[in-house]
Amino acid sequence: MTNEDKVKGPASYFPSIEKKYGKPIEHWMKILAGAGPLKHMELVSHLKATHEMGHGHANALVAWFMARK
């Protein structure tokens, strides 16, 4: 894989998120969509508190989710 092919940004966390938590990324997008109209850090806190997710993983998922809106 060349530097041009390397995944960057929030998506670079996705393989480790799927491995650690055993759920596909789309599962987490549905969780975030169902959490209500919350701000970025509120969504991060929700994932951390409700799903015992680490800050970096939660932040990456929320950043990806917010960019897709």
Secondary structure, DSSP 8 states (H G I E B T S, - for coil): --TTTS--GGGGGHHHHHHHH-S-HHHHHHHHHTT-S--HHHHHHHHHHHH---HHHHHHHHHHHHHH-
